[in-house]
Amino acid sequence: MGLQSRGDRRKLVVGNWKMNGTRAANDRLLQAILSGWRPLQHVDAAICPPFVYLPQLAETLASSPLIVGAQSLNPRANGAFTGEISGEMLSDCGCHYVIVGHNERRRMQSESDLYVAEQFLAAQESGLTPILCVGESEQAREAGNALDAIGQQLRVVIEAAGLEAFSRAVVAYEPIWAVGTGKTATPEQAQEVHTFIRGQFGAQGNGLVILYGGSVKADNALSLFAEPDIDGALLGGASLNAEEFIAICQSAEQVATGMTQ
Ligand code: PEP
């Protein structure tokens, strides 16, 4: 098979519900998404609820095109790790994706680059597709060090897992200053970082799906997705609103359809 061109990469939109939801609220949100859903040819869409709701989503979404993912995992296989969840458990509950290295966990749970690399490896060993989040702080961006910071986060995982492992992974660029703040990177800023990330993988980078995350909404998604190296989005707040989630998935479809024509 030849190298994949931009048009060969499927778009992907992933909703990270973070620590939100109840069984009843999840049901309402899922029913609203499913009733407004329009089929997508070029876009995969996934939802990552809190751990305890994974079986609920796996059951509700079983006969739908929506894919289930998790927000984190413990890299150990099993044992005396109170309160933790393994990759095997996530697979067992119907997960396909798992987010690793989200900046909220890097900061609040002190997850290091090495720990994130262990999670990435453990995810793949359990048959899950890791979504590796990388991104710079506001200080790093202001100091002109954004690419260095992102390069370092990527390097640790590449050294642990090898380049080939990224043929079964997704990378999400999430500038810390844009996540949950309402400030979005401009399409040009995001494109610059996505090009840099793709460049770290040599020829294999052509097939790598790279998402942008950071205050993506229905009204800015199209301009982000129009950039050649932005393959979709990792959504926080917007994934809790059915209309926004559907509209963002449709924007990805619209751009992808334009690309294939
Ligand atoms: C996120 O948490 O990954 C995220 C991108 O959040 P938000 O869309 O709310 O900025």
Residues whose N, C-alpha, C, O or C-beta is under 5 A from the ligand:
A	BS01	PEP	N16 A178 V179 G180 T181 G213 G214 S215 V216 L234 L235 G236 G237 A238
